[in-house]
Amino acid sequence: MKLDGRGYSPLVLEQIVTAGGAVKSYEVASVLLKTLAEVEVSPRHLNNLTCMVGEELATQTEQRTEAYRNAPLPRQPNQPETPMELATVACDGGRMQTRLAEAGPGVHDAHWRETKNAGFFRMKTQSYEVDPHPQLPRCFASREHMSHLLAGVPEEMVPEEMDFTQPIPSSDPTPDWRPQSLFRTCLSSLSDSESFGLMMAAEADARGMFAARRRAYLGDGQAYNWTIQRKHFPTFEPIVDFIHPLEYLYEASRAIHLQEDAAWNVFQAWAEKTWQGGVDVIVTELRETLAELPEQEQERRDAVTTTLTYLENNRTRMDYPRYRREGLPVSSALIESLIKEINYRVKGTEKFWNDNERGAAILHVRAALLSHDDRLAKYLRQRPGSPYARTRKPPVSTAA
């Protein structure tokens, strides 16, 4: 069997690359292939094949992105095969540990790098004449639940009588008011934000998302998220993930009120106001509080100032009652979940990936496996140079 994988059938190569990109390590992948598929490939060779295909997938993405960049202006958006009710794009960062490539055996210059990740979701939704869920969901009033989302929630604040094995009863009058994801694709890369933004636009256009009836772009407070939105997705409604400002509000409440119960009560009131679109009211309260804090309490003042700045910078992207009425998402839970799935393979204190195209290749494989369009199998069936790839026969000449 050839090192470049040309001698493998598309099905066998798909099994190899899927195993390499799906489980925790190449050693485990090698064992699974031998046990479940009767395909014997050493971990090193499996590594080589997986990275090779990942680099090819990256090249394919780059070529599509370049074609999108060079398309005549104004671009005519691709039309989806069936009308799309709601197209949602979400972007967020992940982490993977890299090392200096081609530096010999061992780990040299180990460092963490941010991965850029984007999810593209075709969604089912509906609009409402009034806000379908005006009250703050009960999960955000649960200290146990919020302890998983907010740093600094003391364990002693969690009520002992709560049965954590049972789900929190829903107070939602319309349980299915949230948009439902029907289909997703994704991208993951070590590219800089400028390159990744163009890559995202090419992916969204290939999916027909610019022609969707409704369009939403979800992100956190990272500045590059909104630069990408303004430059490449200006017709998408920009929405700050609802959970993200809660982190800032909780830190501000703790800075203002040193007693934990008092801080929690203020945080709850602010969370409800944020959910109901009252960000301007909170901004006013924080300005008044900041003016009253003693000058010598610089650490407390800094926490309030940071929260105040965040809200002022993002208030135009926090009109949550209107988003709910229009059937748009208000949480980036889908992209957060996607990043966890990507990190499952690439993130770990014991994992070091080469800081070059080879190290980035695993991200492209992982993204292909997590996309619903069967892109890995489709690529391998038509892979250039493969003796198994279908080629179009030349037309038969009718000339005399």
Order of alpha helices (4+ residues) and beta strands (2+ residues): alpha-alpha-alpha-beta-beta-alpha-beta-alpha-beta-alpha-beta-alpha-alpha-alpha-alpha-alpha-alpha-beta-alpha-alpha
